[in-house]
Amino acid sequence: MESDKNKNQPPGEMRAKTPDSCPHCGAPLSPWEQVLLSVDRALMCKRCWYRIILDVFDQESKKDKP
């Protein structure tokens, strides 16, 4: 599910989509956990101990293409 916080940003500054819940067990992430995930790009789920890692290389490869 896409969050509304990415829609309000200018087109050149769109951040990667931060998940609202754990992709492994489906436990909802708190707003603070979503902020940590968007900054650190990695977070451990408190419910199932699954390591959520956002792929940084996707953003860099999109910037390199003309």
HUSULFEN-V939285 format. One record per residue. RES is the residue in one letter. SS is DSSP state (2 for helix, 1 for strand, 0 for the rest). D_LAST is the distance of its C-alpha to the last C-alpha in Angstrom with 1 decimal. Layout:
# HUSULFEN-V939285
RES&SS&D_LAST  RES&SS&D_LAST
This chain:
# HUSULFEN-V939285
M&0&29.1  E&0&26.5  S&0&27.8  D&2&28.0  K&2&26.9  N&2&23.1  K&0&23.6  N&0&24.9  Q&0&21.9  P&0&19.4  P&2&16.2  G&2&14.1  E&2&16.8  M&0&17.4  R&0&18.9  A&0&19.2  K&0&22.1  T&0&25.2  P&0&27.9  D&0&31.2  S&1&33.3  C&0&33.6  P&0&31.9  H&0&34.9  C&0&38.0  G&0&36.7  A&0&38.3  P&1&36.9  L&0&35.2  S&0&36.6  P&2&34.5  W&2&34.9  E&2&33.7  Q&2&30.5  V&2&29.9  L&2&30.6  L&2&28.3  S&2&25.4  V&2&26.1  D&2&27.3  R&0&25.2  A&1&28.5  L&1&31.8  M&1&35.0  C&0&36.6  K&0&40.2  R&0&41.6  C&0&40.5  W&0&39.1  Y&0&35.8  R&1&33.0  I&1&30.0  I&1&26.8  L&0&23.4  D&0&20.7  V&0&18.7  F&2&16.3  D&2&14.8  Q&2&13.5  E&2&12.2  S&2&10.3  K&2&8.5  K&2&7.7  D&2&6.5  K&0&3.8  P&0&0.0
